[in-house]
Amino acid sequence: MRYALGVEYDGSGFSGWQRLSQPGEPGPPTVQAVLEHALGQVADAPVATVCAGRTDAGVHARCQVVHFDSDAAREPRGWMLGATSRLPPAVAVRWCVPVAGDFHARFGALARRYRYRILNRPVRPALARQYLAWCRRPLDAAAMHRAAQALLGENDFSSFRTVHCQAPHARRELQRIAVARDGDEVVVEVQANAFLHHMVRNIVGSLLEVGAGDRPEAWIAELLAARDRALAGATAPAAGLLFVGPLYPGSCALPAEVSR
């Protein structure tokens, strides 16, 4: 049987999603490693997982979608509760559903969604500090939003990917980007068919320069056209980034929060 899971995690104490060592070998803690260990205990056999989108160290997820195969006779509720009881407090399986044998968490996703939160006030955060970036300088969220619209559509995002990105090309379709102020917070919402390594954080880092008045709104369009990472802003901190989750066709019969 193939199953899909909705996994929530606080990425603060992990070296990202992807397993960095072989099962049973010592290595940095990752979300994939602890999840596969927990599922393996429930199945009483090794379990390999595939996720919708790998997250970096310190990045959080509201609903990472994962699929795995197992011959173990377990009900979806058993997988959900059994795995969660064996996971560290920072990781929880929110739901489990059986899926078709050809369902693929990565290749079947139509889109991925991220949210980036910036606390914009003179004093750093004490509460929820692991979920917020902080900028003490006043930010013009409306200017950031207007500038960001230049990124919409299918483009080459070479200016916004890390030099370590392993993707074969930099073309991605940015379907939605919005920047809005909510009290002391500036929130950036982004949706695309897929993302490059550090793409969201590099976009936010450049938008921060626009919001602070250091760059004109037109600069974002210029960066996109330049296709040169060296010209863009600094990479925004990981703490402010949340992987909201992917979106799949309704025919996959997944929960509404990940269905289009």
C-alpha positions, 0 to 999 in steps of 0.5 A: 500500500502507498500512503500520503502523510501531512507532516508538521514540524518546527525546523529549528533543531534540524539540519533541514528535511533531507536525510544526511546519513544512512539509516543506523549511522550517526549524522545531523538530525533531519526531519526525514531521518526521524520520520522514517525511524518512527514509521519504521518502528510502526511498520516493524520494517524499514520505510523510505519517504518522498516529500513534496519539497525539501526544506533547509535547516531552520525552515518550518512546515505546516503541511509537508506532504510525504508518501511511502510504501509499506506491506504492514497491515496498519490503519491510517489512524494507526500510522498517524498516531503510532508515528507521532508518538515516536517522533520528537515534540517538534514533529507531528503527523497530522493526517494519513490517507491511502493513495493510488500506487502512482501517487507521487508527493514530489512530481504530482504536486501542482504548486508549492506555497511558502510564507515569510514573516518579518517582525518590523519594529525597533526591538527584537522578538522574545516570543515566537522568535524561532518563527520570525525574521526581524527588521528594525528599520521601517518597511514599506510593505506596499512598495515591496508588494508592487515591486514583487509583481515583476516576478510573476509568470514563468521566468529564469530566477538565476538571480534568486538561487544559491550558487549551490543549487543543483537544479538543472535550470532556473526557470520556474513559474511564480503563480502568486506573490503578495506582501502585506502588513499585519500590525508589526509584521510584514508577511510575504506569501509566495506560490509557484510550481516549484522553487529553487534552493534559497529562492524564497529567502533570496527574493525576500532579502531583495524585497527588504532593500526595497521596503527599507528605501535602499532600492527603487521598486524597479530594481526587482525587475532589473534583478530578474532580467540580470540573472546574476545572484551577485547583484541581488540582496542578502539571503533572508534568515531561515527562521521566518520561512514556513512551508505552507504546503503543496497543492495537488489535483482533487482527483488525488483525494487528499485533505482540502488544505492541499487540494486544488 
